[in-house]
Amino acid sequence: MSSVSFTRARPRWRAIAYIAVEAGWWLVGLFYLCAALAVAPFLLLFVGWYAVPTLVDWLDQLAGNGRERAARFARSPVPERMTRVPHQLSFLHRVALVRTPEFTRNATWALAHLIVMPVIIVVGLGLPIIAVNSSLVPLYWWGLPANDPAITLFPVTSWPLAILSSAIGVAAGLVGWLILPTLARRTAGSTLAMLWPDRVHDMQERIESLSRSRAAALDAHSNELRRIERELHDGAQNRLVGVVMMIGLAQRTLKDDPEKAASFLVQAQDAASDALTGLREMVHDIYPPVLDELGLSGAASTLTSRSGVPTALDVSGLQRAPAAVESAAYFVLAEALTNAAKYADASWVSVTLSTVSGTPEDVLIVEVDDDGHGGATIGGSGSGLAGVARRAEALGGTLTLSSPIGGPTHLKVELPCGF
């Protein structure tokens, strides 16, 4: 029960701590405002412009600290620090400093912080203080001298007033319990909205990227279904039709010519074996069983050992990934090795499979280098690289190709592991 209560109270303690820290930085902002107001009259005399780079730098640091605090409280990625403002500038450059969008944005936030933060501090810190102080009054007011009563929101000189004070404390505690997390979140959210407008742009780009990945996934799924249907129709289905025909012929000739019926059965058996082989190959193309048996590193070792070109394989930095990602990496590697042997006329190939750990997700990287004659292009005739690009894009990944005429060729595919 105590652990559950602590878990529920943790957001409130984080909210109180965040507001308390903001209260301290409000004092720093007040000092900055006093410094800016002290310099302002001297701007007319041009002497004050010497202090402008310092004031702009202080404002950038003040806003940067506020942005980092808000990002940590909101559990968002912490933005990078702004570069420090150089102090050795010409007059025109000093004027330009106070005309930039960054200065306007930071100054607007600083002014809003100075105006709004006192209200947030009074509510955010005042409610917990009132809750604790007023609730405890009945425990000690009677022990104080008559001429020095307990002071909460009002002097407490009797039991009815003490009980009223305690009720006010409980009410303040309930109100604080309900609104403090929201108050702190709104404060942090407003800070990020004012000081980190690129965050909205980043979110829009991420949404667009996810939309493209979804469209690519649907397209890849549709292409895969059409491929399976085509292979079933042109391969296994035709062979199974042949099996049925051979068995039918065998039935009709069994009484009159048993030897001919036996030959038809042999042909039916061969056709059934071919159909079974085709089905196995099709299933292998959907998800290679070797991935389940050996993992991606073992499957890659099997692929490179069967390659017609001497191939060096490095999997020292590889970690396990979701099945869909490993399957995509396997087919990427298979296509790259086929291109190197069949089209690039390479004499050696180097393959590196690695996993890069990062935030918010790990990335599986497939790198293939060869010394062929180059000239490969995405979507080139017979290269199959367009399919590789679609497969990577369907998982939110990217394909990078460098293949100048005369070689060498470097193929790099990055596959996020968060899917």
ABEGO torsion letter per residue (X at the ends): XAAAAAAAAAAAAAAAAAAAAAAAAAAAAAAAAAAAAAAAAAAAAGAAAAAAAAAAAAAAAAAAAAAAAAAAAAGBBBBBBBBBBBABBBAAAAAAAAABAAAAAAAAAAAAAAAAAAAAAAAAAAAAAAAAAAAAAAAAAAABBAABBBBBABBBABAAAAAAAAAAAAAAAAAAAAAAAAAAAAAAAAAAAAABAAAAAAAAAAAAAAAAAAAAAAAAAAAAAAAAAAAAAABAAAAAAAAAAAAAAAAAAAAABAAAAAAAAAAAAAAAAAAAAAAAAAAAAABBAAAAAAEAAAAAAAAAAABABBBBBBAAABBBBBAAAAAAAAAAAAAAAAAAAAAAGBABBBBBBBBBBBOABBBBBBBBBBABAEGBBBGBBGAGAAAAAAAAAAAGBBBBBBBBBGOBBBBBBBBBAAX
